Amino acid sequence: MRQFAGRADVAAVEAEGPWESCDRAATIHQLLSRTEARFGTRPGLSFQLTSGPKDASETLSWAEVAAKARQAANLFRSLGVGEGDVVAFVLPNTVETALVLLGGAIAGIVNPVNPLLDPSQMAAILRETGAKVVVTLRAFPKTDIAARVAEAVALAPGVTTVLEVDLGRYLTLPRRWIVPLVRPRQRVTHQAKVLDFTAECARQPRDLTFEDRDSDRVGALFHTGGTTGMPKVARHRVSGMVYNGWLGATLLFDERDVGMCPLPLFHVLAAYPVLMSFVTAGAHLVLPTPAGYRGEGVFDNLWSLIGRWRATFLFTVPTALAALMQRPVDADVSTLRGAFSGSAPLPLDLYRRFEAATGVQVIEGYGLTECTCVVSINPALGTKKAGSVGLPLPYSEVRILRGDGQGCGTDEVGEICVASPGVYPGATYTDATKNRDLYADARYLRTGDLGRIDADGYLFITGRAKDLIIRGGHNIDPALIEDALMGIAGVSYAGAVGQPDARAGEMPCAYVELEAGSPLTVRDLAEQVRARIGEPAAMPKHIEIVQTLPKTAVGKIFKPDLRRMAITRVFDAALEAAGQGARVDRVAEDPSRGLVARITRPEGVDAARVAEVLDAFPSPWDWV
């Protein structure tokens, strides 16, 4: 591993030659084989079903990981999966999840699916990707994943086989005896064959039974995280998957590192910069509980888990850090050398609080599903600029473009555009219509993120183009409001969106999640945020305290839900003020119109008056 302290280290890597000439694996099987040869006896993957610092765990060496991934790949091939066929998995974190991710990419194309989606969304993704095989959980207490996947498969007739992973094998006595007695009954309505994943893998040879061709191809399909409310499916080439791991092993990790990863493997952040990096480096990755940060007791025990496993790095997201900072550091975390944070901008106050509590810094980075994840990161051993997502990594070119396509100057805000081995120019999405106008100069992916690059080459994210609140033609960055609220003691997290307004088009509003026991009121928040926001137009028209902000599986605030809440509140208030009994039944997403309010039509309602009231707002509406 090289030192990564600044731009000179990136330049030194690139000076050795182009990406195509780098010493790297050409396939996922080659990648695992290299690791097996160098680090086969070292611990590779560890998993705990429950979060206690002394609870039972399972650890596989890298030789065992490689052998079991080959068995999984052989199984998928035996079920008719070729290089161009898709293996989907709908799984929480387990050892099997990592094996399916690796084995699926060896045999064909792997398609991780968020298990928190509803069956209709899962089915839409399975149909979009053309999945032949689905790997999921066997029915298990306290989770309905198996039932929802069965419903999804019934809506995706292309799926021929369902392979089930039984969490029961991780149980200790007496729970191992009890679970079969209380296991939920599984009603199967689909026609796919159902097999036991572990048993079927065990029947396969530990060496690959088919040719591992080294031509670059699509190795994975990931659906977007859904912060826009309309997930898209992105293609990832094997070279991009390998690129993430190569970067981690070249600049960040070596075989002595231990990573604590409570992030889900169905998301690119855990799948690539974490898992692929640890595979390539031969480092040790720990997965605490199937649900990660959402797992019972994980936040309460995380410091102790870091101590137990002597973790050197923690992988996290801002919402998880905010929750973690509500717990005292009550264990020995002296082995910790840093915490990598991604998926959303990190508030400066949170950065400072974590450093004060642990003595180590948060290393903020930036990546996208569409780029096979990683783009930039703050130097692990060098200057970390708070609020920045660091320096573009080797072979990642970042341009900041104005709306007219011209390049921006130093510290000038524009759209972030990226070209790298992780970008698939012209074919990023499976839906060809979504690739139109997605690239600058035919090779730079237009990310939709707004940002700037400072004089030292550090990248700063300033917001999402589509998240801008446009108040009467005045652009307001929601981060301005969110950062102001996050700086208030007692605020855990905040999300700002535009609420519909009859005069200005949009007005800023904010939703706030407080720390446990905080006495803050809406009035307190309004008074304090007024002193923190220097831009009068950005003052929230409405502030609301909610018990829990809606979040995606990796901790991003799910802004479509906030917009739904805002539309519902504003429309209902306008209808009530007009003396109309009609109300918002729901706010649904329409592919061409965006969020559309569906309005109830009680008997006797004045339809013309309702239309007069609601047509004054820019947000579309329909009758139920």
Secondary structure, DSSP 8 states (H G I E B T S, - for coil): -----SHHHHHHHHHT--GGGSS--SSHHHHHHHHHHHHTTSEEEEEESS--TTS-EEEEEHHHHHHHHHHHHHHHHHTT--TT-EEEEE--SSHHHHHHHHHHHHHSEEEE--TTS-HHHHHHHHHHHTEEEEEEE--BTTB-HHHHHHHHHHT-TT--EEEEE-GGGG--TTHHHHHHHH-------S-SEEEEHHHHHHTS-SS--S----S--EEEEEE---TTSS--EEEEEHHHHHHHHHHHHHHT--TT-EEE--S-TTSHHIIIIIIIHHHHHT-EEEEESTTGGGSTTHHHHHHHHHHHHT-SEEEE-HHHHHHHTTS---S--TT--EEEE-SS---HHHHHHHHHHHSS-EEEEEEEGGGTEEEEE--SSS---TT---EE-TT-EEEEE-TTS-B--TT--EEEEEESTT--TT-SBSSGGGGTT-EETTTEEEEEEEEEE-TTS-EEEEEEGGG-EEETTEEE-HHHHHHHHHTSTTEEEEEEEEEEETTTEEEEEEEEEE-TT----HHHHHHHHHHH---GGGS-SEEEEESS--B-TTS-B-HHHHHHHHHHHHHHHHHHHTT----EEEEEEETTTEEEEEE---TT--HHHHHHHHTTSSS-EEE-
